[in-house]
Structures are given as C-alpha cells and as structure tokens.
C-alpha cells in the first residue's frame, strides 16, 4: 500500500470506533462507528448490528424517521408500538419469527432487531493493497423450552462496498422455523424525484390498494398526505441485481444477492412529506401467506448481500 508511508496511523483514513449514546430516546444504545475514505456509517451493537445512519461521498443515503434512534429499553414498553420506535436506518432486519403485521404474540416485523450483538471481531485488514474494515458479531435468538438460534453477522467494508453475510444456525435439537426480511431504507438526498429504481424483475404485483403498478420505479416530490405503496416483485434469475439511481447526485446504490433463500423482493414506497422513503426489502417470504424455512439441529442457511455505492 503506497500511501502507508504518508500516515503515522491508518486511523487517519479508516477506523471502527465503539460509542455509547447517552441522551434522549437513544440513551444507552451501544454502537460502532465505521469510517473509511468514502463510507461512513453506524452499526447498532445493541440492535443486532443493524445499520443506522449511512453516508457515501458526503451524501446521506439512509432514511431516518421522525422518531430518530430509539433504545429498545424504551421501545419494548407497552406505550411504544412499531410506529413510535421505528427509527428507519439504512438496515432494519426483520424476523426471525415474523415479518409484516403482528401475528398473535409475535411483534410487527419480529423481535430480531431488539437483540444485542456479541461482538467477536473488529479489525482492519489489507487486501490487494487496500484497507478493509471487518466487524462480526453473534446474535442469539433464544427462549426457555423453545428456540436456540444463532446468527453470525459479518460485515466487510471497502471504500465503496459493504458485504453483509448472515449465517443462521439452529442450535436446538428441535426443528426451528425462521423467516427473514432485510429492510433497507433510503432517504433524502439519495431519494428524490429524480431517483429511479430498477432490477431484473420478471413480474410485479401491488400489495396495497392504492398503489399504481406502472409507477413502482418512479419517485415524485413529497405529498403532504398520501398512502404508502407496497409492491411485490419476482426476480428473474439466481442473482438479484437491484439498482437505485439518483441522476442529480450522479450516484447509484446496487444491491446484489442470491435468490436461493431471498426469493422475494418487496418495495416499500412512501412519498408522504417527512415520511419520504424508499424501502428495498429482500425477503425469504411473501408478507402474506407466510412461508417459513425449517432448520433441523445443526442446520444453517447463509445470506450474502453486496451493497455497492457507485459515483458517475
């Protein structure tokens, strides 16, 4: 690495840093700041290593709701339903027992994101003369007389790319049913009226009554009062390639992943003022008629999602 001679410490241009929020609704949330020459984002150690705020080349990519970051100590009280504690963030992971609306005692979008991660790896690597940051943690979704599921979550962070790998393992002797949805949330300025969405789609259906099928890939200026739209896309091929393109910023985000388990691509489009968000949501199941993956003792599945940030 040629530039190593120009630095006393490589943390001048890349680092991970442990932090704790100490005020307001986010009080007591532990997190890891990740920064390199182009990317800057926060991994929520207290919330399954989900990604909260994220910027690339100085531009914000993520949607942050009016709630902001809400500690699960507060969110898990009866007075706080999903609409009051959902902070958005670049990635909010849904599952492992539910996605979509509450089902009996199962929470809206499940309880996975409420589980703190046990950090097992936090390091800087040199690959092909480039700095790579790596963070790994384990999330244990367990219950007495019930489940014992371990998720090994790994991030490899390059200058313009994040590779997220989740290995989901059933540690129990009983079969366990799991369901997952990766709720990526894009906000202004990456999301704007000039932003377009595209993918290798073979078919699209509307899930909400108000959505306009032919406009799934067209964003518009915010509307003070309007309904959210949800589209269910079928992906053509073994690899999904989803691109969100902002022609004004001249920046793109590309999501690539195998459809072996992530068979559905759900799009959440809200053009309402201040709830202005585009959700890109690879999922193992449709939101209705939910389909679970059954894992036997010791059996595992792996999801790998590559998120590439491209500047023209």
Protein Blocks (a to p, Z undefined) as FASTA:
>chain_A
ZZlmmpfbfklmgccdddddfehjlgoiacdddddfkbccdddfknooiafdddeehiaf
bdcdfklpadfklmmpmklcfklmmggijbdcedjkbgcjdehjacehijklmpccddfb
dcdddeehiacdddddddddddehiacddddddddddfkbccdddddddfbfbdcddddd
dddddddfkbcfkbccddddfbdcdfbfkbcfklmmpccdddfbdcddddddddedjbdc
dddddfklopacdddddfklmmbccddddfbghiaccdddddfbdfbhpacddddehiac
ddddddddddZZ
